[in-house]
């Protein structure tokens, strides 16, 4: 038989291969000696026969009809030795790859040979068979891929009817049917079920899972195309994977799954989670379906969350996340004295002892935690399936895998969403003249065009986050508080930040706010804020004591470390700031939470919000590594890692994650400032939300401090009534807190910050509100007032008018408001019709500040607020008075208000118009206001400042209307009657004279002459009132101004005007002066004891006589 085969091969060497491959008698003759050789029990003959067969297959000289016989003869040879078995595997691989038309049962029989050899106890055979199986399974799916390639030849094989798992039947190409059958059986075998295609009784689950993982990783595109055929099998496999990871079913059959199986499932899951596109397909195929379908993605997230949190003690707790300088052990005693001191010392001794024992244990034992160096394996389990025994697996390896899965899921969301969002919202085409969008709003998934290729995927991502965010938040929040190495901490924080940003750009407010709230708690721990509230800097000892040398200095003094934020707290704060800057255009009311975090960060980093002293700056070491004392260096290297071996070269600097760099307070403060600078890029709606949130934050803090201030005043009153003696230790005057204040409302919703006993230097919200307003001054001017102007000014006015608010905050609100009001008029364009509206808004707000009513308990603060407002008015008149077109009425009201007594609430003071002396009558003299009313101390300065502004007004009277001039005259009359003599004299002699000249100049216009003649008469009547002033200087100055005016302009007056002057001004003035002379003489006689006749020379020296004489002389002239 062998000789005959050789003769066939030698007959025509050039055409033998194609000729022999045809079915015919020559094919049987050619393969007959090979089959005979394989049937012998001689290993050498079988090896030679298989070698010859392999060479014939390699040149494709074997007809297709002989393949079943070849598979059968190789199956009979499996009982031979190791060399024969390896030869069979080589021949099988060559046969199936060179003859791709092998399908259905024949393919199953060929694969069965490999599966049988894979179960061999001989390692080399088992590993070789496993490798061969991987190649053959991949080749089965490669044939399906080749069918879908462009330009592929049309198959001559007809489709085969195939029954699908749902009971339906569909015609499939034989190659597709083969792939479907193989994958279905692998899923069934992994689930310990009987296969339909492969004639196997069982298969190691690890090997089945490995093959399934390889198929899903390399051919996920096929699952999308042939989803209907394979989705059920994939669902079965995925849910099996979830079941293994969750630990469900352990013990149900009497034996628990080995630990390595769970680890292997997690390694497969890590590969799935790293493929973002595959996860979206899984969601689309299963979770997005009706309720009858399995929620695969949701189950994966739940399983990962359950796995992450099942052994907290193994992962430890991060000491950094609770801040530094926070007292975790406090001892309180209801009684004072030695007993309380003893308890306190005992508690501190216990703390020191506990810390010492912990340090010893940490040195001698294994420190809990999670790091890549200590928790990972050099070779993963899925690459060690050829080993008979399971490898040594670190106890924390599976939790490292779970963390990597969570991070990969979040990274997949971000890597797809961010470029699409940038293209759709930031880089979208703009019309000519449109500004570059740097803070775009969130996407509205409901309004996106369905025709866009990315719309469906964006909606899938949104649905995945909306469904899985509770589990993702829970797992990641747990991990970030454990004892992670620096690189894993940075990865976890990045994952949380990515999820927050993706949820934000997709308009998912609930998950976005939940992640921001979680980050806020990590950035500013409540314990740090409460420790800052109660922190008192310990006194510096003059000399070192023995207790210092022994390390027991803390037993007799307060904590030596200033409460502050750790490096990881600062990293979380940096992440919040970055997130806020990225989502600035879509945060809406959530700005309140972010601004609250920034306020609390400022409170901690600047030591209770005070920034004035260098000493406090020098002692602030807010960024401190966990454990130990603060170091002068800004940050420490990778000493926070649980695995010191992770840094192979301790002497060389280690490159750190960007989130863990630039974490010093100064850099963080600069970053926060950039966030506020970025408000210039917000659109009007977003800016309105930002300003509204800032005002809301300020309002809450001001209300809290107002409540604290009121309780303090009540406590002081109670102390004065109950303990009139020396102040006690708890008395506010002694620097302590009263019991009432101790129970006051002093907690914040996120961080726990409250109003500390010494009122803070100012309100953070008000200060930042001023910065933001000045940065956006054009927005305040030219946009609708509801965007920002109304919100900003209303809040500042409410604050400065709040009598219960602390005085420093009221003054701060006034200063910020005045700074805005001064800048606005300087930036108003004279072009357009908005000038008057804007000026009117400014003057209206300023008048509410200047006309502020005072309370009995806060008159000095009210005077200071009025002073700031009047100074602002003066600045406005200096810079923009010439361009004011509206608001003069309010300006004169403000200026005149300083000449009236302060309006005091809840005070039964007499009306300013009520005369005090009973002898006064309507024709009696008008004394200055200081005679009839009492002004609070310090109110005189208001008169001086207002008079400077009034002088500016009188220098530019041409722009005033007759009614405004009338108000100006009345205001000058009020200044003439107030208590400052020099100001009254200037108003009477100089300014009213200038107004008179201005009126006379305008009387030259014939059409306006009646109006200004009446106005001039009003000015004379105002002067007449000043001619009856009780001060001789003012009275005589007014008389001289009155008659000098009549002498200068009398020739221009009509007879009717002269008639009014004589009967309404001159004659009533003489009557009033005559009455005043008599009253003065009577008063002088009453004061003289015993009564004596008044000498003529005494009467002649009466100041009222001099005034009357001056008046008569002027009339005669």
Buried (B, 14 or more C-beta within 10 A) or exposed (E): BEEEBEEBBEEEEEEBBEBBBEEEEBBBBBBBBBBBBBEEEEBEBBBBBBBBBBEBBEEBBBBBEBBBEBBEBBBEBBEBEEEBBBBBBBBBBBBBBEBEBBBEEBBBBBBBBBBBBBBBEBEEBBBBBBBBBBBBBBEBBBBBBEBEEEEEEEEEEEEBEBEBBEEEEBEBBBBBBBBBBBBBBBBBBBBEEEBEBBBBEEBBBBBBBBBBBBBBBEBBEBBBBBBEBBBBBBBBBBBBBBBBBBBEEEEEEEEEBEEBBBBBBBBBBBBBBBBBEBBBBBBBBBBBEEEEEBBBBBBBBBBBBBBBBEEEEBBBBBBBBBBBBBBEEEBEEEEEEEEBEEBBEEBBEEBBEEEEEEEEEEEEEEEBBBBBBBBBBEEBBBEBBBEEEBBEBEEBBBBBBBBBBBBBBBBBBBEBBBEBBEEBBEEEEEEEEEEEBEBBBBBEBEEBEEEEEBBEBBBBBBBBBEBBBBBBBBBBBBBBBBBBBBBBBBBBBBBBBBBBBBBBBBBBBEBBBBBBBBBBBBBBBBBBBBBBBEBEEEEEEEEEEEBBEEEBBBBBBEBEBBBBBBBBBBBBBBBBBBBBBBBBBBBBEBBBBBBBBBBBBBBBBBBBBBEEEEEBBEEBBBBBBBBEEBEEEBBBBBEBBBBEEBBEEEEEEBEBBEBBBBBBBEBBBEBBEEBBEBBBBBBEEBBBBBBBBBBBBBBBBBBBBBBBBBBBEEBBEEBEEEEEEEBEEBBBEEEBBBEEBEEBEBEBEBBBBBBBBEBBBBBBBBBBBBBBBBBBBEBBBBBEBEBBBBBBBEBBBBBBBBBBBBBBBBBBBBBBBBBBBBBBBEEBEEEEEEBEBBBBBBBEBBBBBBBBEBBEEBBBBBBBBBBBBBBBBBBBBEEBBEEBEBBBEBBBBBBBBBBBBBBBEEEEEEEEEEBEEEEBEEEBBBBBBBBBBEBBEEBBBBBBBBBBBBBBBBEEBEEBEBEBBBBBBBBBBBBBBBBBBEBBBBBBBBBBBBBBBBBBEBBEEEEEBEBBBEBBBBBBBBBBBBBBBBBEBBBBBBBBBBBBBBEEBEEEBEEEBEEBBEEBBBEBBBEBBBBBBEBBBEEEEEEEEEEEEBEEEEBEEBBBBBBBEBBEEBBEE
